[in-house]
Amino acid sequence: MNIDRRKFIQLGSLTTLSLGVNAATPGFLSSGSMFAAAAGDGVRRGFTNPPDDAKACCYWWWFNGLINKEGITRDLEEFRDKGIGGVLLVNTSDGLGGASMPKGAPLFGDEWKALYRHAIQEAKRLNIEVGVNFSAGWCMGGPWIPPQHAGRWVLQSETTVKGPMKFTGKLPLPGNRAGYDHVFNPPGFKDYIDLPLEQLDYRDTAVVAFPKGASKLTGERAKLIPAKTNRKDASNFIKAKDLMEPVLAPWQSAPEDRPVPAARVIDLTGQLSADGHLDWDVPEGEWIIVRTGHRMTGSKLMIAPPEANGLSVGWLSSEGVELQFKHLGKILLEEAGPLSANTLKYFCDDSFEDGFPNWTEKILEKFREYRGYDAAPYLPVLAGYIVTSAEVSDRFLHDYRKTVADCMADSHYRRFAELCHKHGLQVQNEAAGPSRSGTMCMDGLKNLGRSDRPMGEFWLGLKHDEEGGLDDNLSYGVSRLELGQNKVTKMTASAAHIYGRKTASAEAFTAFRHWNDYPGSLKQATDRAFCEGINRIVIHTSTATRPQDGKPGYEYGAGTHFNPNVTWWNQSGAFLSYIARCQYLLREGKFVADILYYNGDWAPNIVEPKHTDPSLGKGYDYDVCNAEVLLQRLDVKNKRLVLPDGMSYRLLVLPDTTRMPAEVLRKIRKLVQQGATVVGPRPEQDPGLKDYPACDADVQKLAAEIWGNCDGVQVKRHTFGKGRIYWNTPLRDILQQDGAGPDFEHSGVNAYIDFIHRTTPEAEIYFVANRHNRLEKINCQFRITGRRPEIWDPVSGNMYPAAYSASGNQVTLAMEFAPFQSFFVIFPQQAPQKPAQPVNFPELTRLMDIEGGWKVKFDTAWGGPAEADFPTLQDWTQRPEEGIRYYSGTATYVKQFTFSGTVQRGKKLFLDLGVVKNIAEVRLNGQPLGIVWTAPWRVDITSALRPGNNLLEIAVVNLWPNRLIRDAGLPPEQRLTNTNIAFKSDAPLLPSGLLGPVTFMGLK
């Protein structure tokens, strides 16, 4: 092919500033070192060459022990080479969803122990950190967990007696599932929900009696009993708002109520024998005896190997996790030997998926410890009776739910952390969901705060890469988003920020889309999580396989397959480099947020997904805190709310409720008096029962002092001490009155540019990401004064001084985003030495298409022809040759052309690949020019172009399904692939290959 010299003359004026270059060379080399500033060099070095701890991690599943030393070494060496810095080792049986596989080394046997030791030793050699899931399968448990220390459900029975008389006899046992009529979601519930009580380890907690005649709650109030008593079931799809609203709906007294005074409730527990025999001198009248006890839920581990299967631990007590350490922990630590706490860095508790346990053997003791009063007189409320009043009964249930949440946070998650720390390890927990059941009564932030590495998760929607596949009108089960955001990642990030943790981790890319995803389709989800505050991606999932088991190999039933067996593994380093660069910068310094929302003191307490508060509007960011952080960690300095680890906020926003614990209000009084600005309604009562009714009087007295004459109608602001109270004033108005405009804005009317901001002594760091699959040319405004910006491209590693304008406290940059493209905009403390060019994104134009035929070379081992002629660029699935139509793997497009022009020194020329299915690697004259995996699909060819003959080679990699679809229609002995994941032979094929057009690009 000859290229017109006159066309190339136009290319000579292309500047070095085009940030549209998207090719990334393997590793972390960058042209960003072409200039440097005195301040910010450390950040530059880290971005250019991220340290190992900034790299992505992955789940490393060992299924059925089907592993060997060769495969372990292969995996870890490949992880190291491509840029994975850590593995989370999970031992399970088959791969979920019917994805069965052969049996290998039995768990805990000598062969398995040797393989485990080999893995730890190889990880040490390769400087890869290792975490281990602290259970076979999930969540946590094993054959060493007896029923007594498993999850528990409260049960109650009632007996009526008439006095005066001497009652001697056995009380009736509760029904085996009394109060649990609508259980449908806990794992394996059908195997245990209806077991007879004698198989469920029933144990008594208390027996109380009260005069007959007390009424039960009726009508709408009664409908709330399952939620308020922790007996309501729900899937993990439930929204945080839908979870919390029923328990917050107040119970009001009704004229027909006939409550029993708490003082008339008699505790008979001491008169009950171990076999349920009660001796009681019954007073005059009819009496109702309520027997309260508990059964094991019966919940077991999910997909655990038989040698390690068993009951799940009790989540509200410490004995289960202690037994887990005594048995499983002992093996893992002993076999790791001296590499424990060195290469073996942490134990992990996977996402809570164990139903909704709501009781523990010592709950009355814990209740008194946490709430400060005896719960026994109020136990009839759990059966629907009104004790003292409907309002008092509601307060008791508030305290009961808080006690359940505190037991989970402290007895399980805190104790787990203590045991890990005792052995020199850290702890990583997916401690706040999405939970199964979604109604588990937890304080999500408190659970996460007990972890050294708080962790959430995010999924890929079933059609997330299709037009309309993430629309807001789709169900969560389809899109895996709530109004465009992940369910729990904002909560995870807030927990990391408010508890002083450096990383906010996420199980990433979980999906039921076998081999349908690749780096380009994963970027949008990655950037969404980054903007929510996640800065440690743990790829889900990488299955350990033996090389002799073929490709794509045995796999897990859920997760994006991301291991050396995927077709695009050799090109994956470019995507992993992107993640490492982003994660390095997103861990620097502190998160910048103007607002701290207090999420209340109730339970269950879950943070909603990231969203824009209508009172705040776009352009600001926020954290969410719980009562523990507000009480124990929050302070005021220079009129800002501060945390001991360096986080600070302008405003504290209270929940829209008139109920607030007196101790929280006393802390708010202190904060406002010291200079804080607090926004929210005046509290009127304490939600709990401790010190009632005096606690309400305390709340009212404190509120009158703090809010003064501020009523939210006539008066919306009150000064108290050095601080201020606002009520019914938009948050945006308050901030702008204080001179704090939006932290980030843009001019695009319909554009969606997401952002997150970090601050360090060296630089202000903004990550900005295009959430739309289209080009956006907009002006971006940053709340910065006195600093010059730079644009850093995390795909290529390039760094450039930016052209900008400044006005007031804003800096404006003209920016251009390709579909789903993202950048860092950095404001170093000192200006860059290299001056900015006048235009940040010079406009490119198509100068010439590369037309005509291509030679395309396929791998014959995977059914393709050695070589084929493509007269034009064409989707492989439209070719007549079966070996091309069903081909999966790498094919290299070869084109020769003659260049008779010249390119001026310091100028650039780009090759745009057009549409690529699904990832490409470009060579020109034998020189590797990088991996092109995301928009804009361009590569810089300036350095490799030479006068005369040129050889262009574009290696294009598609995905596994096309070959798997063909093999599904063949006898096993004729198949080229091997896997446990079933495909249908008539499934639609995926578009594949270089579709183009392939074009030379230059300045317009």
N, C-alpha and C positions, 0 to 999 in steps of 0.2 A: 504494500500500500504506500503510495506517495502522498505526502502532505504538503499543501501549497505554502511556499515560503512567506507569501504575503499574510496568510493567516497567522503564522507564527510571529511575525513582526508585532502584531497586536498583543501577543502574549508577553512581550518583553516588559511591559509597563506594570505587570501585576506585582503589587507590593508584598512585603513579608507579613503584612498585618492580617491577612485573611484567617479568621478563626474558624472558617468552615472546614479546615483540614481535619479529618476525622480518623486517619489511620494511626494506629498505635503499634509501635514496635514491641516485640516481646520484652518483658522486664520493665524497668522503670526509667529508662533513659529519656531525657527531655531536653529540648532546646532552651528551656527557661534559664539556664545558667549563662545566657548571653549577656545578662545584666544583673546587677545586684544592688541592694540598698544596704546601708550600714545597719539599719534596724530591720528585722524580719528575716535575716539570713537563716536562722534556725528553722523557721517555718518554711522557707523556700527549700531548704535541703530536705526536710521531711516530706514535702510535696513531691519533689523531684525523685526522691528515692525513699519511699515509705519504709519505716522499720517493720520488722516481722510482726510485732504485736498489733500493727494497724491492718494487717491482712484479714481477709475473710476467713471464717472457719466453716466447718461442715459437719453435719451429722454423718457418722460413719457406722452404718448398720452392719452388724454381724448376724446374719440370719441362719438359724439352725446350725450354727457352728460350721457353716460351709465355707471355710477359709483355709488358707495354707500360708506358709512363710513366704513363698514366692509372690503370692498375691498381696500380702501385707506390705512387703518391701516395694513392690511395683506401685501400689497405691500411694504410699508415703513419699516415695521419690517423685512421683508425678505431681503430687500436691505441692511439694516443695518447689519443683521446677515451674509450675504454672502460677503459683502465688497464693496458695492456701496455707495459712499459718497455724491452724489448730484443728483438732478433730474432737468431736463428742462421740465416744464409743457407746453404742447401744446394742445390747444383746437381746435378741428376740427369737421367737420360733418363725413360723411362716410369715410371708410378707403382707398380710392383711388383705381383706377383700377377695379371698379365694386364690390369692397369688402364692400357691404352695411351692415348695422347693425341696430338694433332697436333704437328708440329714447328714451333718458333718460331725465335728467333735462335740461330744456332750458338754454342756456348760458345767464348769468347775471340775471337770475331769483332768487327768494329767496332760492329755493332749491339748485341751483348751488352755490350761495354765501355761504350757510352753508357748503357745501362740500369743497369749496375752503378754508374757514377758518379752517375747520377740518384738511385739508391736511397741512396747514402751521403750525398749532399747533402740529400735530403729528411729522412733520419734526423737529420742535424745540425740542420736547421731545427726539427724536432719534439722534439729532445732524447731521441732513442731510440738506445740503444747498439746496435752491430752487431758480431756475431761471424761468422766465415765458416768453414764446414767445410773443412778443409785437404785436400780431395780432391773430385773429382767422384764422386758416388756414395759408397761407403765400401768399405774402411776408409781406407787411404791408399795412393796410388800413381798411376800414369799411364803414358803411352807413353814417358816419359823414363826409366823404371826398366828397366835392362838385366837379363837373367837373373842376372848375377853378384851384383847387389844386391837381388834379390828374396828371398822366403822360401826357406829351405833345409831339406832333410831329410837326415839322415845315412844313408849306405849302407855296407855292408861285403861283401867277398867273401873266400873262403878258398882257399888253394892248399896242397897238401902236397908237399914235396920231400924227397929223401933224400940225405944227405951221407956222406962228404965229396964235394963236387963244386963246380964253377964254374957257378952258375946265371946264365944270360943269356937274357932273354926278357921278353915282355910279360906282365904279370899279368892274369888275367881281370878284367873289369869286374864290379861288383856288378849284381845284377838291378835293373831299373828301379824296382821297388817292394819290394825285399827288406826284410822286417820290417814291412811295412804291409799285412797281409792283411785287416784289418777296418776299413778306412777307409770311412766312410759319411756323414759330416756336414759336412766343410768346404765352403764355398760353391763350387759349380761343379766339385767334385772329379772328376766323370765326364769332364770335358773334358780333364783333364791327368793323372789318376792312372796311366793305362796307356800314356802316350806312350813311344816308344822312347827309350833313354838318350841317344842322339845329339841328341835334340831338347830335352833337359832340362839342358844345360849342366853335365855332370858335371865335378867338380873333386876332386883328391886332397887329403887332409889329412895322412895318415901311413900308413906301412907298418911293421908290427912282425912279429917271428917268435918262436916259442917251441917247445920240444920237444913232439913229439906224445905224447899220453898224458894230457894235461890233460883233465879232465872238465868237462862242462857241467852247469848246474843242471837238476834234474829235479823231477818231482812238483809239489807245491803251490808250491814256490819258483819253478819255471819259469813258472807261471801269472801271477806278478807281474812278469815281465820287461817286457811291453809298458808297464805303468804306470811302473815304475821307470826305464825307458830313454826315456820321453817318446814312446812310439809308440802309446799307447792313444788311441782316439777316443771321443768322447761328445758328446751333444747339449748344448745350453745348459740343459737341464732338470736336469742332474746336480746332486746336492746336495753342498755343501762337504764334508760328512763322508764321503760315498762317494768323492769325489775324492781326499781326503788319506789315508784309511785304508790303501789298498793300498801306497802308497809308504812308509808308516810301519811296516808289518808287517815285523818283523826277519827276516833270513835267518840261520839257524843252520847250523853245519857238520853234515854227516852222515857216518857211518862210511865210506860208499862214495865220498866225495869224493876226487878226485885233483887238487888245485890245482897250478897252476904258480906258483912263486915269482916275485914281481915282478922280482927281480934276474936271472932267466933270460929275461926278455922283452927281445929285442934290437930297437932302433930302427933301421930300415933306410931311413927317409924320405930321408936324404941321398943314398942310392944309387939313388933312383928318378928317372928322367928325366920330362920334361913329358909325354911320350907314353905313360907307363905302363911303360916298359922298366926292368927291375931287373937290376943286376949285383951278385952276392953270392957270396962264397966260403962255401958251406954247410958248417957243422961236421959232425962225425960224428953219425949218427942221423937219425931222421925229424923234420921240422920243419913246423909249420903257419904259413903266412904269411897275415896278416890285412891286407887293404887297406881302409883307411877313407877314405871321401870323402863327397861330398854333391852332391845334385841340387837344382835349384829345385823347389819344390813345384808351381809352375805356377799358383798361385792368382791370380786377377785381381779387379779391383774389381767391386762389385755395382752394377747399374743406372747405370753411368756413360755419359754421351753418347759417341758414337764418337770424337769429336775429343779426348777426354780419357781414354779407356779404356786399360787396360794392366795390367801386372803390379803386384801389391801390393809394397810395400817389404819389405825384410828387417827383421824386427822385433828382431833381435839385434845389429844393427850400425848405425852412424850414417850410412853413405853414402846410404841411401835417403831419409831425411828431409832430408839436405842437398841432394840432387837435387830433392826436392819444393820446397824453398825457392828453388832456382836457377831453376826453371821456373814453377810455379804461384805461389809466394810473390812472385816478381818482378812478375807481372802484377797480383795483388791489391793489392800495396803501391803500385805505380806509378800505377794507376788511381785509387786512393783519394787519392793526392797528399797535401796538407797535412792531410787529415782522418784519415790513418793515425795510430794511437795517440791519436786524439782521439775521433772518432765510431766509427771502426773500432777496437774495443778488444781483440779476441782472435782467435786461430785455435783451431780445435777439432779434436780427433781423436775420431771417433765410437767406439762400442763395438767392442771387438776381435772381429771375425768373419772370421778368416782362417785357420781350421784350427788346426794345432799345429806350426808351424815349430820345429825343435829343434837347429839347427846354424847356424854362421856361419863364414865363411872363416878368421877369426882366433880361433877358439874355444880352441885350445891356448894361444895367447898370453894370452887373457883368463882362462883357467883358472889359469895360473900367477900372473897378477896378483891374482885374487880369492882363490884357495885356497892359493897359496904352494908348490906342488909341481908336478912334471911329470906330466901325465895320460897321456902316451904308453904307458907300460908297462901301463896298466889298460884300454886301449881294447878288448882282447878281451872284457872284461866286457860290453860292449854287444852282443856276439855270443852271450852266454850262458855264456862260459867263467868258471871260478873262478880268480881270481888271488890267490895267497897263502892265502886262506880265503874262505868264504862271507861271514863277517862283514866282512872287509876289502873284498871286492867290493861289499857293501852300502854301506859308508862311501864308497867311490869314487862310486857312483851318487848318493848323497846330495849329494856335492860337485858332481857334474856337473849335477844338477837346479838346485842353488843358483846355479851359474854361468850357466845358461840364464836364470834369473829375474833375476839381476843385470844380465846383458847387456840384457834387455828394459827394465829400469828405467832404466839409465844410458845405454846406447847409443841407445835410441830416445826414451824419455820425457824423460830429462834433457836430451838434446841438442835435442829439439824445444823444450823450455822455453828453453834458452840462445839458440836462434836467434830465438824470439819476443821475448825480452827485449832482444836486440841491436837489434831494430827498434821497441822501445818498446811492444810488445804483451804481453798476458798469454796464458796457455795454459789451455785447458779440455780435459780428457780424461775420457772414459768408459773408464778404464784398467784396470778390474778386472771387467768383465763386466756381465751374464751373457755369457760368451764362447762363441763358436762356432768351434772345438770347445771344449767345457767343460773339457777336460783341458789346455789351454794351461798350460805350466809357468811360472807367474808368482807373484810376491809382490804380491798385490793392494794392500795398504796402501802398499808402497814405490812402486808405479806411481802410485797416486793422490797420494802425497806429492810427486811431481815436478810436480804441477799447481798453478797458482794458483787454479784453480776445479775441485776434484775433483768428479766427476760419476758418478752411477749412473743407474738407470732403474727404472721400475715400470710394469707392464701392468695392464690391466683384464681380469678373467676373462670368459670367453665369456658367462656368465650371472651376473655379479657383482651385478646388481640384483634377482635373483630369490631367493625363499626357498630356502635350501639351496645357493645358487650358489657359496658360498665354503666349503663344508664341508671339514673336514680330510681326509676320505676321498676327495676328488676329486683327480685327477692334477694336476700342476703345469700341464700343457697346458690344462686346463679352468679352474682357479681362478686360475692365475698367482701363487699364494701357497704358501709352505711353512709349514704349521701356523699359518696366519693372518697371516703376515708377508711382506713383500717380500724378494726374494732378496738384493739387494746394497746396499740403502740404509743399513742399519746399518753396513756396512763403509765406505761412502762418508762417513757422518757421523763415524765413528771416525777415519778418515784426516784429515778436516778438523780435528778436535779435537786430535789428537796431533801434527800438523804445523803447527798454528797458522794455519789458514785460516779466514776469517770465514764463508764460505758452503759449504754442502754441497748441491750441485745434483742435480737428477734430471730426466731425460727422463720426462715424466709422461703417463699415460693412453694409452700405446700399446695398440692393440686392433684386433681385426678385427670391429668392430661398427658398421658404417657408419650414421652419423646416428642411432644408438640411444641416445646419451648426451647429457646436458645438465647444467647446473650442479648440480641436485639429486642426480643420480646420481653425480657426480664427487666430492662432498664426503667421503664415507666414505673413499675412496682417498687423498684429499688429507690428511685428518687422520691416517690411518695413517702416511703418510710423515712428516708433521710430528713425530709421536711417536717415530719412528725416528731423528730428528735432521736430516731434510732441511729446509732453510730457503730454498731457491731452486728454485721450480717453473719448469721449461721445458716449456711445453705442447707436446705432440706430437699434433697438428700443425696448422699453418696453411699452407695451400697458396696461393701467389700465383696469382691468376686475373685474366683480363681481363674487365672488365664486359660486353663484348659476347658472351662465351661462355656467358652465361646462368647459371641457378641450378639445383641447387647447385654446378654447375661441375665442372671436371676435378679429380680428387682423387687423393691417395695411397692405395695399397692397404692400408696399415696406419696406425692412429692414430685418435684421436678428432678428428673434423673440427671445427676451432675457428677460423673465419674469418668475414669479413663476409657470407658467403653462407649461413650457418646460419640457421635460422628464428628463433632466439632471440638473435641477435647484439645487437640493440638493448637487450636486458635483461642482457647478459653483464657489464656493469659492476659489478653487485651482487656477483657471484661473484668478480670480479677485485679488488674492494675488500676482500672477505674475505681473499683470499690476501695482499694487500699488508699489511693490518693484522697478520695472523699472522706474515708473514715479517719485518716490522719488529721485532716483539717477540722472535721466535725467533733474531734475530741480535744482540740486545743482550747484553752481558756475556759470560759463559762458561757452558757446559753444566755441570750439576751431576751428578756421578757418584761413587758411593762406591767402585766397584771398577774396577781396571784389570787386564784379563786379558792375559797374555802369550801370544801365539798360536804360540810356537815359532819355530825358525829354519829349518824345512824348506821345501821347495818341491815341488809347488805349495802355496801358502799363501793360503787364502781364508777370510774371516771368515764364520761362519754367520749366518743371519738372526737378528734380535732374538728372544730367547727368555728364559724364566725358568729360571735355573740351580736345580735342586732343592736344592742346598746353600745357596742364597741366599734363595729364595722371592720372593714378590711385594712390590712397594713400593720396590724399589731399582733404580738404573740403573747403566750401566757403559759403558766404552770397551774397545777391544781394541787392543793395540799389537804391533809386530813387533820383531825383534832390533835393527834400526837405531835405532829410537826409544829402546828401552831402553838401548842402549849410548851413544848420542850426545846424547840430550835429557832423559833422566829424572834427577831429582835428589830430594833430601829437604830439607824445610823444616818445622820444628815438627812433626816426626813424620808429615808428610803427603808423599806422592809428588807432585812438582810438575814441570811442564813450563815452559820459559822464556816461553811465551805466556800463562801464568796458569792453565792447567788444573791441578787437583789431585785426589788420590784418597786414600782411607783405606787400601786394601789393594791389594797386587800379588798376583795369583793366577797360579801357574805351571801349565803344561799337565800332564796326567796321563801323564807319561813319565819314565823314569829317564835319558834322554839329554839332555844339555845341553852346548853349546860351553863350553870352559873360559873364554873371554873373557866370555861372558854371566854365568857363575857368579862370575867375579871382580867384575863390576859389581854383581851381587846382594849379594855380600859387602860391598861399599862402601855400598850403599843400606841394608842392615840395620844395619850398624855405625853409620850416621848417624841411625838412628831409624825406619826403615821397618818396616812389618809385611808379611811375605811368607808366603803360604800355598801349600803344595804338597809333593810327595814329594821325598825326598833323591835328587839325581842320582848316577848311578854311572859314567857314561861319556860321552865326547864322541861326537857322531854322525859326525864327519868324520874324515879321514885325515891331516890336517896334524899333524905332530909325534907321530904314533902310534908306539908306545904310550904315550909320555910324557904325552900329553894326557889319557889316562884316569887316570893317576896324579895329575895336577894336579886333575882333577875330584874324585877321591875325597878328596884331601887338603883341598881347599876345602870340600867338603860336610861332612866330619867336623868342621871348624872351625865352620861356620855352623849346622849342624843339631845338633851336639853329641850328646847322648844321646836326641834326639827320634827315635823309631822309628815314629811313627804308630799304635802299638798300646798299649804301656804308657805311653809318654811322648808327648804330642801338642803340647807347646809347649816352646820353648827360647828363652831370652834371649841375644842376642848383641850386644855393644856397647850402643847405645842402643835397638836394635830387637828385633823378635820374629820367630820362625819358628813357624808352625803346620803340622801335618800331620794330616790326617783329622779336622779339626774343622770343623763346618758354618760357612760364612761368616756366616750369620745370627747364630749364637751369638757369634762374635767381635765383630761390629758391635754387637750389643745389650749385650755385656759392656762395650764401650767407650762405651756411652750413645748409640749411633747407631741409633735405631729406624728403621723404614721412612720414606722420604722422603714417600711418599704412600700412603694407605690409604683404603678406603671400606667401608661397612657392608653393601653389597649382596652377598648370598650368590651369586647367579647373574648379577649385573651384570658388565659388562666396561667399566670406565672406564680408558682408557689415559691416560698422562701423559708430560710432559717438563718439566724444570725448568731455568731459566736464572737466574744470579745477576749482579746489577750493583751498583755502589755506591749507586744510587738505590732499587733494589727487588729483591725476590725475585719471579720470574715463573714461574708454573705454567700450562701449557696442559693442560687436561683434556678428554677427548673420549669420548663414548658410542659404543662400538663395536657396539652392538646396535640393531636397528631396532624399538625399543620404548621406552616411557616408563620412566625410572628415577628414583625418589625415594629418595635415600640421604644419609647423612652422610659427608662427606669430611674426612679428617684430613691435615694438612700438618705437616711437621717444622720448625716455626717457633716462635720465642719472641720476645715483646716487641714484636710488630707487629700492626697492625690490617689485616684484609684488605679488598680491594675485588674486585668481580666486573666484569670487562670482557667485553662481548659483541662478538666480532669480526664478527658478521653485521650488527648495527645500528650498531656504534660506541659504544653506550651504556656508561657507567661508573658504578658504584654502590658506596658503602660497604656492607659486608656485615655482617649479624648473625652472631655467632660465640661460641664458648666456648673457653677456654684451660685446659689442664691439663698441667703439666710442660712438656715441649718440643714439645707438639702444639697446633695450633689446629684446631678442628672447625667446619665449616660445613654446614648443611643445604642440600642442592642438589637441583635438579630438572632432568633432562635429557630433552628430547624425543628422538625417534628420531634417532640420529646427530648430536645436537647437541653443541656444544663451547663452552667458555668459557676465558678467562684468569682466574686468581685471582692477584691482585697484592698483595704485601705491601710497601708503600712504607716508606722509612726513617722518614718522619714520618707521623703519623696524618692521615687526611683531615679537612678542616675541617667537612665536612657529616656530621652523625651518621647512623648506620645506622638503618633501620627495623627493627622487631622480627622481621619475616619476610622472608627473601630471595626467596621465590617464593610470593606469595599465591595461594591456591588459587582457580582460576577455575571458573565453572560456566556452562553454557549457559543463557542467558536467553530466547532466542527465535530460531527458525529463520526465515530469509527465505524464505517460501513463495510459491507461485504462479508465474506465467509470467515469462519473460525475453525481451526482444528481443535477438537475437544478430546482429551485423553481420560479414559476411565480406568478404574481398577478392575481387572478381570476376575480377581478373587471374589468380588461382590456382584458378579453377573454382568458387568458392563463390557462393552467392546473395548479393545485396546485403544482404538481411535475411531472417531466419527467426524464427518464433515457437517458443519452447521452452516448452511448458506446464509441464514440470518439467525439472530438470537431467538431462542424458542424455549418455552417451558418443556422440561424433560418429559412431563407426563403427556404431552401432546405428540411425542415422537412415535413412529410406528414400531421401532425396535423394542421388544419386551425388555431387553437388558438395560435400556436407557429409561424406559417408562417407569420401571419399578426399581430403579437404581437408588441406593442410599449410600452416601459417602462423599468422597472428594473427586471432583473432575476438574481438570486443568484446561482452561481456554488459552490457546496459543495464537498469537497474531504477529506477523512481521510487518514493519512499515519503515519507510525511508524518510529521514528528516534532513532537509536541506537548508534550514534556517539557523538562527543563533538565538540564544537566550542571554540577556544581559546579566552580568554578575550581580548577585544580590536580589535578583527578581525570581518570581516563583511561577510555576505552571502546575496545574492540577488536572487530574483525571477523575471524572465523575462516572461512577459505575451504574447510575440509574437504579433499577430495582434488582435486588439481590435476594435470592432465596437459598441459603439463609445467612451466610457469612462468607467473606472473601479474604484472600491473601494475595497481594500483588507483588510481582517481580518485574523489573524492567532491566533488560540486559544482565540478568543474573543477580541484580542487586535487590535484596528484599526491601520493600517500601512500606510494609506494615500490614496490619490486619484491619479490615474495614468491617465493623460489626453493627454500626448504628448510624442514624442520620446525622449530618449529611454524608452520603456514601461517596466520599472523595478521598483521594490520596495525592500527596505531593510527589510529583515525578521529576522535579527540577534537577536534583543531583544525579539522577540516573540517565537522563536523556542525553544523547550524543549525536553529533552530525553523522549522516549516513544511515546505515542499517541499524534498526532497533528491534529487539525481540521482547514482546509484551506477553507475560504469562499471568493469568488470573485463576488461582485455585479457588473453586467455589464448593462449599459444603452444604448439603441439605440435611434432612432429618431421617430418623430410622423408619417412620411408619410406612413409606412406600414399599420398602423391601419386606417389611413384616406383613403387610397386606398380601403381597404376592406369595410369601411363604405359607401364609395361612391356608391357601388353596392347594398346597403341595403335600405329598407324603413326607413324613419326618425325615426320611433318608435323603430327600432331594432338597431340603431346606438349607439355605446358607446361614440363617440366623438361628440362635438358640435363646429362648427366654421363657419365663413362666407367665408372662403377661399375654393374654389372649387378644388377638386381632381378628376381625372379620375379613374374609377374602373379598367381599364386595364393598368394603368401606371406601369412601372417596379418597383419592390420592391428593397429596399436598403439592401445590406448585413448587417447582424446584429449578435451580440453575440460575445462570446469569440472564436476566430478562432485559436489562439495559433501559434506554440506550446508553452506550458508553461514549463519553463526550469529553473533549478538551475544553477547559473552562478558562476564561480570562476576564479582564476588566471590561465593563460595558463602555 
